Amino acid sequence: MKKILSKKILVPIIAVAFLFIGSSYKSDFFEIAKQIEIFTTLFKELNMNYVDETNPAELMDTAIKNMLEELDPYTKFLNEQDVETYRINNAGEYSGIGALVRTYKDKLLIIEPHEGYPADKAGLKAGDEIIQIGDIKVADFEDNASELLKGANGSSIDVTYKRQGAIKTTTITREGIEVDAVPFFKLINDETGYIVLSKFNAKASEQTKAALLDLKEKGAKKIILDLRDNPGGLLSEAINVTNLFVPKGELVVTTKSKVKKFNREYHTKNQPVDENIPLVVLVNGSSASASEIVSGSLQDLDRAVVMGARSFGKGLVQRPLKLTYGTQLKVTISRYYTASGRCIQALDYWNRDEGGNAVRNTQFNDFFTRNGRKVQDGGGILPDIEIATVKTNDLTMALLQNNVIFDYATNFHYQNTFDKVTDFKFTDADFNAFKNYVQQSNFSFETKAEIAIKKALSGDENDFLGADVKDSYKTLLANIEKGKINALDKYQSEIQKNLEDEIVKRYFYRDGLYQYYLKNDDAILAATELLQNTSKYTSILK
């Protein structure tokens, strides 16, 4: 009932009102006032006269959030709880259990417990399904049950969870959690330092600088900066991280908006730590926003060689605007442009296909780096050197999104033992076992070809198709299904990398995964090799 009310009645009215608010306020003042008045009277009459009891707060919250979905996924209404979560993400500090948790209707799934933090101390492991917190069953809790895990430092909570079919209980004592922007850095060899920058919170530039100085003191003369899977964060920190490697006064990024006060040029403000040290930046399809500002501008300035796979393509800038009663609107206010002047936004949320999905940019414009190298806009940051295993594809993404790789890693962990990260080896026999697991699971993945064929079979024109044509379609669908299984072999390197990443974390946590990378990750090995070849490195930038 609530969903029908919010979407069919409230959303269109609110959408109209707020659409006018966002455009030429002064000239459309009467229309704005008119639409707000219509909505106010509608909302009042609805709540007073509807046949069943309504919850005004829930109706409004749902209506606003559904309305904003029509814009872009980054423009969001933040209630008081959301505002606190947003603050925590940027600050890098909070009180809780110290684990990455995913919410489902009837359970909370532990994705990754952080080593040495409360969840880990209480014995929770990736794959554990929390079904009860205190006296509250997760399935009976209407709101986000993960909020029940938060609390003051030193407070405790009893949890009931399921592991490999067995029901277990434990007590978690909450602690203050610090989220490092740089969770790992180390010398790969005598001259090459490796730094992982996982997020752009308030600690990003400070911790990256500390890692860089530490590695240089230990003898590093070349640096690999890993921005893979970094979703971004604070724009100011992206500028400051870039500043570690480029001179003071350098233009890093420009923001352009219809609101003049949001049009700005961002220059570096400090003296760099090292503006000459050879630098490779690693990116992949999950490197977004601030990660793309850093990698894109270092590429534009010919200050670093970018390696890996095309980045996500988020060229939109958000700002939180304070509303009443402690709420906020996180709104897209502008687009950002890297040093060469390109915007790398990949999806056009203002032009959508028949299914309502944002259209992906396929026509790119050429721009040029400081040394005259050609780069392009509109589709993320394209690396100077692409690494096959870092790329992704629809099949691998489906395996990840449906938790097939995650669940296989859970089973693998309880069936195998490794004492040291150097002992771990994922063999061809293990991959064959994974293929069997996929075929026996409920994993379902439809290709674009399948969707088109099924649509054709179910359409009106199906009445005109003869039996032979229908049988041919069915045969084709069956062959496509077989082809999807064969695709597991075609994309083995990409799939196996994700399997190895997930499995290694089960035994040796995130730190062990980075240790494993140093000897086994294709992108790091290729970057190390490139940095040892000075002439090749220099020729790429020229």
Backbone torsions as a table, in degrees:
resi	resn	phi	psi	omega
1	MET	NA	-48.6	-177.8
2	LYS	-62.3	-40.2	-178.7
3	LYS	-64.1	-41.4	-179.7
4	ILE	-64.6	-42.9	179.9
5	LEU	-59.8	-49.8	-173.9
6	SER	-66.1	-39.3	-174.4
7	LYS	-84.1	-38.0	-174.3
8	LYS	-88.1	-25.5	-176.0
9	ILE	-111.5	-52.1	-172.2
10	LEU	-77.4	-44.6	-172.9
11	VAL	-58.0	-47.7	-179.2
12	PRO	-60.1	-38.9	-178.2
13	ILE	-68.9	-46.3	179.9
14	ILE	-64.2	-40.5	-178.4
15	ALA	-58.0	-43.0	179.5
16	VAL	-63.4	-45.7	-178.0
17	ALA	-60.8	-48.3	-175.8
18	PHE	-75.5	-26.1	175.7
19	LEU	-61.3	-42.2	180.0
20	PHE	-72.5	-31.8	177.5
21	ILE	-61.6	-36.4	-177.0
22	GLY	-78.2	-3.1	-175.8
23	SER	-127.6	125.6	170.5
24	SER	38.1	68.3	-171.6
25	TYR	-53.8	-48.3	-173.7
26	LYS	-64.6	-47.3	-175.1
27	SER	-69.9	-25.2	-177.3
28	ASP	-109.3	25.1	-173.6
29	PHE	-57.0	-44.3	-178.3
30	PHE	-62.4	-44.2	-178.9
31	GLU	-64.2	-38.9	178.1
32	ILE	-61.3	-51.2	-178.7
33	ALA	-59.6	-40.0	-179.7
34	LYS	-62.0	-48.4	-177.0
35	GLN	-67.4	-37.4	178.1
36	ILE	-65.2	-40.3	179.6
37	GLU	-65.2	-41.6	177.1
38	ILE	-59.4	-46.9	-178.6
39	PHE	-64.7	-42.5	-178.7
40	THR	-59.8	-45.8	180.0
41	THR	-68.4	-37.8	177.3
42	LEU	-62.0	-46.7	-176.9
43	PHE	-63.7	-40.4	179.2
44	LYS	-64.5	-50.4	-177.9
45	GLU	-64.4	-37.7	179.3
46	LEU	-61.0	-49.3	-177.2
47	ASN	-69.8	-28.6	-179.5
48	MET	-80.7	-31.5	-167.6
49	ASN	-116.0	-9.7	-177.0
50	TYR	-62.0	145.8	-171.4
51	VAL	-61.2	-33.5	178.5
52	ASP	-108.9	165.2	178.5
53	GLU	-68.2	133.3	178.2
54	THR	-109.8	160.5	175.4
55	ASN	-112.9	99.3	-174.6
56	PRO	-56.1	-40.7	-178.2
57	ALA	-63.7	-44.3	-179.4
58	GLU	-68.0	-39.7	179.0
59	LEU	-61.0	-46.2	-178.0
60	MET	-66.4	-44.4	-179.4
61	ASP	-59.8	-45.5	-179.8
62	THR	-66.0	-42.3	-178.2
63	ALA	-62.7	-45.2	-178.9
64	ILE	-64.0	-46.3	-177.4
65	LYS	-65.0	-37.5	177.1
66	ASN	-68.2	-35.6	178.3
67	MET	-63.0	-44.3	-176.3
68	LEU	-68.4	-21.6	177.6
69	GLU	-63.4	-20.5	179.2
70	GLU	-74.7	-12.6	-178.0
71	LEU	-94.5	-100.1	175.5
72	ASP	-134.2	162.2	-173.5
73	PRO	-71.9	-4.9	-176.9
74	TYR	-99.7	-15.3	176.2
75	THR	-86.1	111.8	-172.1
76	LYS	-136.7	147.0	169.7
77	PHE	-86.6	128.6	-178.9
78	LEU	-111.6	113.7	172.3
79	ASN	-76.2	-177.8	-174.5
80	GLU	-56.6	-39.3	-179.7
81	GLN	-67.9	-41.4	178.7
82	ASP	-64.2	-38.6	179.9
83	VAL	-60.6	-41.3	179.9
84	GLU	-66.6	-40.8	177.5
85	THR	-62.3	-42.1	178.9
86	TYR	-61.7	-42.2	179.7
87	ARG	-64.0	-43.4	-179.4
88	ILE	-61.1	-44.6	-178.9
89	ASN	-60.0	-37.7	-179.4
90	ASN	-79.3	-34.5	-177.3
91	ALA	-77.6	-32.2	-179.0
92	GLY	80.9	17.8	179.4
93	GLU	-141.7	138.4	175.8
94	TYR	-163.3	172.4	177.1
95	SER	-110.5	127.3	-177.3
96	GLY	-178.6	-149.4	-174.2
97	ILE	-102.6	-10.2	176.6
98	GLY	72.4	51.2	178.6
99	ALA	-151.5	148.8	172.5
100	LEU	-83.3	122.8	-173.9
101	VAL	-125.1	137.8	176.8
102	ARG	-111.9	134.1	-175.5
103	THR	-93.4	131.1	171.8
104	TYR	-123.4	173.6	-175.8
105	LYS	-62.1	-40.5	-173.0
106	ASP	-116.0	6.7	-176.9
107	LYS	-163.1	164.1	168.7
108	LEU	-113.9	127.5	-177.1
109	LEU	-102.0	123.6	175.4
110	ILE	-74.2	114.7	-179.4
111	ILE	-89.3	-43.0	-179.0
112	GLU	-159.6	110.2	172.5
113	PRO	-79.8	138.0	-179.1
114	HIS	-87.5	133.2	-172.4
115	GLU	-56.9	129.5	174.8
116	GLY	83.7	-0.6	180.0
117	TYR	-98.8	172.5	-169.8
118	PRO	-51.3	-47.2	-178.5
119	ALA	-60.7	-41.4	178.5
120	ASP	-65.1	-44.2	179.3
121	LYS	-62.5	-32.3	-179.5
122	ALA	-81.2	-2.1	175.9
123	GLY	91.7	6.9	178.9
124	LEU	-73.3	144.2	-179.0
125	LYS	-131.8	160.3	177.0
126	ALA	-57.0	134.1	-178.1
127	GLY	100.9	-15.6	177.0
128	ASP	-68.7	137.8	-179.0
129	GLU	-108.5	109.0	178.0
130	ILE	-77.3	121.2	-177.3
131	ILE	-111.9	-13.4	178.5
132	GLN	-151.0	138.1	178.0
133	ILE	-124.7	113.7	-172.7
134	GLY	63.0	-127.1	178.3
135	ASP	-95.0	2.6	-173.5
136	ILE	-101.1	123.7	174.1
137	LYS	-80.9	131.4	-177.0
138	VAL	-57.3	-39.0	-177.9
139	ALA	-64.7	-24.1	-178.5
140	ASP	-93.8	-5.1	-175.2
141	PHE	-91.7	119.7	-173.1
142	GLU	-74.6	-34.2	-178.7
143	ASP	-86.4	-172.4	179.3
144	ASN	-69.9	108.7	-174.6
145	ALA	-66.3	-19.3	179.5
146	SER	-63.0	-22.8	177.7
147	GLU	-64.0	-25.0	179.6
148	LEU	-68.8	-18.5	-179.6
149	LEU	-82.7	-15.0	179.8
150	LYS	-83.6	156.5	179.7
151	GLY	170.6	178.9	-176.0
152	ALA	-69.9	151.8	176.1
153	ASN	-54.0	133.1	176.5
154	GLY	89.0	-14.0	177.9
155	SER	-77.6	152.2	-176.1
156	SER	-119.4	156.5	178.6
157	ILE	-145.6	136.1	176.2
158	ASP	-88.8	135.3	177.9
159	VAL	-128.1	144.2	173.6
160	THR	-111.4	132.1	-175.8
161	TYR	-141.1	161.2	179.5
162	LYS	-111.0	130.7	177.4
163	ARG	-132.8	117.2	179.0
164	GLN	51.4	40.4	176.6
165	GLY	88.2	-14.1	-178.5
166	ALA	-95.8	139.9	178.0
167	ILE	-90.0	129.1	-178.3
168	LYS	-133.3	162.0	176.2
169	THR	-131.7	154.5	175.7
170	THR	-157.5	166.2	177.4
171	THR	-117.7	129.0	-179.6
172	ILE	-109.7	128.3	175.2
173	THR	-102.7	115.1	-174.4
174	ARG	-67.4	151.0	178.5
175	GLU	-138.8	168.3	170.6
176	GLY	-72.4	128.8	-175.9
177	ILE	-109.9	129.2	174.4
178	GLU	-107.9	124.9	-178.7
179	VAL	-98.7	105.5	-179.5
180	ASP	-72.8	135.4	172.9
181	ALA	-74.8	-32.6	177.6
182	VAL	-114.3	92.0	-177.1
183	PRO	-78.8	-12.5	-175.7
184	PHE	-159.5	138.7	168.5
185	PHE	-154.2	146.8	-176.0
186	LYS	-167.8	157.1	171.6
187	LEU	-75.7	129.0	175.5
188	ILE	-81.1	-42.2	173.4
189	ASN	-143.4	-169.2	-174.7
190	ASP	-60.4	-24.8	-172.7
191	GLU	-120.9	-7.4	-173.0
192	THR	-117.2	121.7	177.7
193	GLY	-101.3	147.9	-177.8
194	TYR	-124.4	126.7	-178.7
195	ILE	-126.4	127.3	174.2
196	VAL	-99.6	120.1	174.7
197	LEU	-112.0	105.8	-169.0
198	SER	-94.5	-18.4	178.7
199	LYS	-161.7	158.1	-179.7
200	PHE	-105.9	65.7	172.0
201	ASN	-87.9	-170.1	-174.3
202	ALA	-66.0	-12.3	-178.0
203	LYS	-97.9	-2.9	-168.1
204	ALA	-58.0	-57.6	-174.9
205	SER	-69.9	-37.1	179.4
206	GLU	-62.8	-45.6	-178.4
207	GLN	-73.7	-34.7	176.7
208	THR	-65.6	-41.4	177.9
209	LYS	-62.6	-44.9	179.8
210	ALA	-61.4	-41.7	178.6
211	ALA	-65.1	-41.8	-179.7
212	LEU	-63.4	-45.1	179.6
213	LEU	-65.0	-41.0	179.8
214	ASP	-62.6	-44.8	-179.6
215	LEU	-66.9	-39.0	177.7
216	LYS	-63.9	-38.8	179.3
217	GLU	-64.9	-29.7	179.9
218	LYS	-86.1	-0.5	174.4
219	GLY	115.0	2.7	-178.6
220	ALA	-65.3	128.3	176.6
221	LYS	-116.7	-0.4	178.5
222	LYS	-146.4	149.9	-174.8
223	ILE	-133.5	138.5	169.3
224	ILE	-112.1	120.3	178.3
225	LEU	-106.6	115.5	-174.1
226	ASP	-97.3	110.6	178.0
227	LEU	-109.1	14.8	179.8
228	ARG	-65.8	138.0	180.0
229	ASP	65.1	14.4	176.3
230	ASN	-87.5	113.0	-174.3
231	PRO	-79.5	-3.9	178.5
232	GLY	106.2	-153.6	-177.2
233	GLY	151.1	-128.9	-173.1
234	LEU	-75.3	128.0	178.7
235	LEU	-61.5	-41.0	-178.4
236	SER	-60.6	-35.1	179.6
237	GLU	-73.1	-31.0	175.3
238	ALA	-63.9	-40.7	177.5
239	ILE	-63.2	-44.8	-176.5
240	ASN	-67.8	-36.4	177.5
241	VAL	-66.7	-44.1	177.1
242	THR	-59.0	-38.5	-177.7
243	ASN	-62.4	-22.4	178.6
244	LEU	-62.9	-22.6	-173.3
245	PHE	-118.9	-6.7	-179.3
246	VAL	-128.4	157.1	-173.9
247	PRO	-65.6	163.2	174.3
248	LYS	-64.1	141.2	177.0
249	GLY	88.5	3.8	-178.2
250	GLU	-81.9	134.6	175.3
251	LEU	-72.2	124.2	-178.8
252	VAL	-105.7	-46.1	-176.1
253	VAL	-153.7	149.1	176.5
254	THR	-122.6	138.3	174.9
255	THR	-111.2	136.6	-178.4
256	LYS	-127.2	132.4	-175.7
257	SER	-142.6	165.5	173.2
258	LYS	-75.8	-18.0	176.2
259	VAL	-93.8	115.5	-170.2
260	LYS	-56.9	-35.7	-176.1
261	LYS	-67.5	-16.3	178.3
262	PHE	-91.8	-3.6	175.6
263	ASN	-80.4	114.5	-175.8
264	ARG	-145.3	153.2	170.0
265	GLU	-110.7	132.0	-178.4
266	TYR	-109.5	117.0	178.9
267	HIS	-110.0	155.2	174.7
268	THR	-68.9	142.8	-173.0
269	LYS	-112.9	-10.9	-173.0
270	ASN	-121.5	166.2	172.0
271	GLN	-72.6	137.7	-177.3
272	PRO	-71.3	160.7	172.5
273	VAL	-74.3	-43.2	179.0
274	ASP	-160.1	109.0	-177.9
275	GLU	-91.7	3.0	-177.3
276	ASN	-120.9	-17.1	-175.5
277	ILE	-60.4	129.6	177.8
278	PRO	-55.7	135.6	-170.5
279	LEU	-138.3	132.0	171.7
280	VAL	-118.6	133.5	177.9
281	VAL	-113.1	128.6	179.8
282	LEU	-100.4	132.5	177.4
283	VAL	-136.0	161.6	172.4
284	ASN	-147.3	-170.3	-174.8
285	GLY	-67.2	-10.4	177.0
286	SER	-105.1	7.5	173.3
287	SER	-84.4	117.7	-171.3
288	ALA	-137.2	160.4	168.5
289	SER	56.4	-112.1	-177.9
290	ALA	-58.3	-33.3	176.6
291	SER	-62.5	-36.1	-179.2
292	GLU	-77.9	-28.1	174.0
293	ILE	-65.2	-46.2	-179.7
294	VAL	-65.8	-54.2	-176.9
295	SER	-65.9	-40.2	-178.4
296	GLY	-67.2	-43.3	-178.7
297	SER	-73.7	-35.2	174.9
298	LEU	-65.2	-33.2	175.1
299	GLN	-69.8	-45.6	-179.3
300	ASP	-61.6	-34.3	-179.2
301	LEU	-87.0	3.2	-177.5
302	ASP	55.7	35.1	-178.5
303	ARG	-95.8	-18.0	-178.9
304	ALA	-149.3	153.9	170.3
305	VAL	-92.1	127.1	179.3
306	VAL	-96.8	130.8	-177.7
307	MET	-130.2	156.5	176.4
308	GLY	125.5	-124.4	-179.6
309	ALA	-135.3	160.2	-178.8
310	ARG	-52.9	134.2	-177.1
311	SER	-75.4	178.0	-170.9
312	PHE	-63.4	-44.4	-179.9
313	GLY	95.4	51.4	177.1
314	LYS	-109.8	102.1	-179.0
315	GLY	-108.8	26.0	-177.8
316	LEU	-110.1	140.6	-177.5
317	VAL	-109.7	132.6	178.4
318	GLN	-111.8	153.7	174.4
319	ARG	-139.8	134.9	176.1
320	PRO	-79.1	128.0	177.6
321	LEU	-112.4	127.3	-176.1
322	LYS	-72.0	133.3	174.3
323	LEU	-112.8	-167.2	-178.9
324	THR	-82.2	161.3	175.1
325	TYR	56.7	36.5	174.1
326	GLY	76.3	8.9	178.7
327	THR	-92.8	167.7	180.0
328	GLN	-143.8	158.6	170.5
329	LEU	-115.1	112.8	174.5
330	LYS	-88.5	107.1	-168.8
331	VAL	-120.6	141.6	174.1
332	THR	-71.2	116.5	-174.9
333	ILE	-106.7	-19.9	-175.6
334	SER	-164.2	172.6	170.6
335	ARG	-108.0	148.5	177.2
336	TYR	-106.6	152.7	-177.5
337	TYR	-130.1	128.6	-178.1
338	THR	-71.9	-178.7	-171.5
339	ALA	-56.3	-32.7	-178.9
340	SER	-82.0	-9.0	179.3
341	GLY	100.9	10.2	-177.5
342	ARG	-96.3	143.0	170.8
343	CYS	-103.1	128.7	-171.7
344	ILE	-103.4	20.0	178.1
345	GLN	-60.5	124.0	-173.5
346	ALA	-91.0	-33.9	-176.1
347	LEU	-107.5	135.0	178.8
348	ASP	-98.9	97.6	-175.9
349	TYR	-75.4	-8.3	-177.8
350	TRP	-99.8	-0.2	171.7
351	ASN	-134.8	117.3	-174.1
352	ARG	-121.7	157.1	179.9
353	ASP	-83.3	-172.9	-177.0
354	GLU	-62.5	-27.4	179.6
355	GLY	-86.5	2.4	179.9
356	GLY	83.9	8.1	-179.2
357	ASN	-87.8	143.6	178.2
358	ALA	-61.7	140.1	-179.0
359	VAL	-80.4	133.5	178.2
360	ARG	-84.9	134.0	178.0
361	ASN	-63.3	132.2	177.8
362	THR	-124.1	-10.8	177.2
363	GLN	-110.9	118.9	-174.0
364	PHE	-111.0	149.5	176.2
365	ASN	-100.5	148.6	-178.8
366	ASP	-88.7	139.2	172.0
367	PHE	-132.5	173.3	-175.7
368	PHE	-135.2	140.4	178.2
369	THR	-75.0	176.4	-178.8
370	ARG	-57.7	-35.3	-179.9
371	ASN	-90.1	3.6	176.4
372	GLY	92.8	10.8	176.7
373	ARG	-75.4	143.4	-178.9
374	LYS	-82.1	130.4	172.0
375	VAL	-130.8	165.6	-176.0
376	GLN	-130.2	161.5	180.0
377	ASP	-101.1	-177.3	163.8
378	GLY	75.2	1.8	-178.0
379	GLY	-150.2	36.4	-176.2
380	GLY	79.9	-177.7	177.7
381	ILE	-90.3	116.9	176.9
382	LEU	-86.1	121.8	-177.5
383	PRO	-62.5	154.3	172.7
384	ASP	-67.6	-33.9	176.6
385	ILE	-131.3	121.6	-180.0
386	GLU	-91.4	142.6	179.0
387	ILE	-115.2	121.5	-171.1
388	ALA	-57.8	-45.3	-174.3
389	THR	-70.9	-14.9	179.3
390	VAL	-84.1	-20.4	-179.4
391	LYS	-69.3	162.2	176.6
392	THR	-124.1	172.9	179.8
393	ASN	-153.4	169.9	-175.0
394	ASP	-61.2	-38.5	-178.7
395	LEU	-65.7	-48.5	179.9
396	THR	-61.2	-43.0	178.7
397	MET	-61.5	-41.0	179.3
398	ALA	-64.8	-39.7	177.8
399	LEU	-63.5	-36.3	178.5
400	LEU	-73.4	-47.7	-175.3
401	GLN	-66.9	-27.9	178.9
402	ASN	-93.7	11.4	176.7
403	ASN	61.9	20.3	179.9
404	VAL	-68.2	-46.7	177.6
405	ILE	-65.2	-41.1	-179.9
406	PHE	-62.3	-47.5	-177.4
407	ASP	-67.8	-37.2	177.7
408	TYR	-64.4	-40.5	178.9
409	ALA	-62.1	-37.7	178.1
410	THR	-61.5	-48.0	179.5
411	ASN	-64.6	-41.4	179.9
412	PHE	-58.9	-41.5	-176.8
413	HIS	-62.1	-37.6	-177.9
414	TYR	-85.6	-4.8	179.4
415	GLN	-108.5	-8.6	-176.3
416	ASN	-136.0	152.9	-179.1
417	THR	-127.0	134.1	175.0
418	PHE	-136.9	129.2	-178.0
419	ASP	-85.8	-33.2	-178.1
420	LYS	-132.5	152.4	-178.7
421	VAL	-63.0	-28.6	179.4
422	THR	-71.5	-15.3	178.9
423	ASP	-82.2	-18.9	-173.8
424	PHE	-73.5	133.8	176.2
425	LYS	-149.3	123.0	177.6
426	PHE	-95.1	111.7	-170.8
427	THR	-92.9	172.0	175.2
428	ASP	-63.0	-33.6	177.5
429	ALA	-64.3	-37.9	177.4
430	ASP	-65.1	-39.3	179.9
431	PHE	-68.6	-36.7	176.3
432	ASN	-64.1	-37.1	176.3
433	ALA	-64.1	-37.0	177.4
434	PHE	-65.5	-41.2	179.0
435	LYS	-60.9	-41.5	177.4
436	ASN	-63.9	-38.4	179.0
437	TYR	-62.5	-42.1	-179.9
438	VAL	-63.6	-44.0	-177.2
439	GLN	-67.1	-29.5	-178.7
440	GLN	-89.9	-9.4	-178.3
441	SER	-85.9	179.3	177.3
442	ASN	-91.3	16.7	-177.1
443	PHE	-59.7	128.7	179.7
444	SER	-128.7	128.9	-178.1
445	PHE	-142.4	116.6	-178.9
446	GLU	-100.8	126.2	175.1
447	THR	-79.3	166.5	177.4
448	LYS	-62.4	-35.6	179.2
449	ALA	-64.4	-42.4	178.8
450	GLU	-61.9	-44.2	-179.6
451	ILE	-59.3	-44.6	-179.2
452	ALA	-64.6	-42.0	-178.7
453	ILE	-66.9	-43.5	-179.8
454	LYS	-65.6	-35.1	177.3
455	LYS	-65.2	-40.9	179.6
456	ALA	-65.2	-39.4	-179.4
457	LEU	-69.0	-27.7	-176.6
458	SER	-96.6	-4.2	-177.5
459	GLY	-80.2	176.2	-179.5
460	ASP	-61.4	-33.6	-176.9
461	GLU	-67.7	-10.5	179.5
462	ASN	-60.5	-29.6	-179.8
463	ASP	-64.3	-23.9	-176.7
464	PHE	-93.1	-7.4	-177.9
465	LEU	-81.5	137.3	176.5
466	GLY	-80.2	170.9	-178.7
467	ALA	-61.2	-37.4	-178.9
468	ASP	-63.5	-42.4	-180.0
469	VAL	-65.3	-43.6	179.7
470	LYS	-61.9	-42.4	178.4
471	ASP	-63.2	-37.2	178.9
472	SER	-65.0	-40.8	177.1
473	TYR	-60.5	-45.3	-178.2
474	LYS	-65.0	-38.2	176.9
475	THR	-64.1	-41.3	178.9
476	LEU	-62.9	-41.8	178.5
477	LEU	-62.6	-40.2	178.9
478	ALA	-64.9	-39.6	178.5
479	ASN	-67.3	-37.3	177.0
480	ILE	-63.4	-39.6	179.1
481	GLU	-61.0	-42.6	177.0
482	LYS	-65.1	-38.0	-179.8
483	GLY	-63.2	-31.2	179.3
484	LYS	-66.7	-35.5	176.2
485	ILE	-67.7	-41.0	177.7
486	ASN	-65.3	-27.7	179.7
487	ALA	-65.2	-22.1	175.5
488	LEU	-60.5	-36.2	176.8
489	ASP	-74.5	-40.7	-178.9
490	LYS	-59.3	-40.3	-177.3
491	TYR	-105.0	29.1	-175.8
492	GLN	-57.3	-43.6	-175.4
493	SER	-62.5	-42.4	179.7
494	GLU	-69.1	-43.1	-179.5
495	ILE	-66.8	-42.9	-177.3
496	GLN	-64.9	-35.1	176.8
497	LYS	-60.2	-43.9	179.2
498	ASN	-66.8	-36.4	175.7
499	LEU	-63.5	-47.1	-179.4
500	GLU	-61.9	-43.1	179.1
501	ASP	-58.4	-46.5	-176.7
502	GLU	-68.0	-40.1	-177.1
503	ILE	-70.8	-45.0	-178.1
504	VAL	-58.9	-40.0	178.7
505	LYS	-60.6	-30.9	-178.5
506	ARG	-64.2	-33.8	-177.3
507	TYR	-94.1	-39.9	-166.1
508	PHE	-126.7	14.0	176.8
509	TYR	61.9	-172.7	-177.4
510	ARG	-65.4	-39.1	179.9
511	ASP	-61.3	-40.8	178.2
512	GLY	-65.1	-34.2	178.2
513	LEU	-63.0	-42.8	179.6
514	TYR	-67.6	-34.9	175.2
515	GLN	-63.1	-39.9	178.4
516	TYR	-64.5	-39.7	178.9
517	TYR	-56.0	-41.0	-173.2
518	LEU	-57.3	-27.7	-178.1
519	LYS	-109.2	-13.9	-170.4
520	ASN	-129.4	-13.2	-175.3
521	ASP	-81.5	124.1	-175.6
522	ASP	-59.4	-41.1	-177.6
523	ALA	-66.9	-41.8	179.5
524	ILE	-68.0	-41.3	178.7
525	LEU	-63.0	-42.4	180.0
526	ALA	-67.7	-39.2	179.1
527	ALA	-65.9	-41.1	178.3
528	THR	-62.1	-43.8	179.4
529	GLU	-63.3	-42.2	179.9
530	LEU	-62.6	-43.8	-178.4
531	LEU	-66.0	-23.1	177.2
532	GLN	-81.2	-14.6	179.5
533	ASN	-105.1	85.0	-173.1
534	THR	-57.9	-42.2	-177.1
535	SER	-65.7	-40.0	179.3
536	LYS	-68.3	-43.3	178.6
537	TYR	-58.1	-46.1	-178.1
538	THR	-67.4	-38.7	-177.7
539	SER	-66.2	-32.7	178.9
540	ILE	-64.5	-42.6	-177.3
541	LEU	-76.0	-16.9	179.9
542	LYS	-98.7	NA	NA
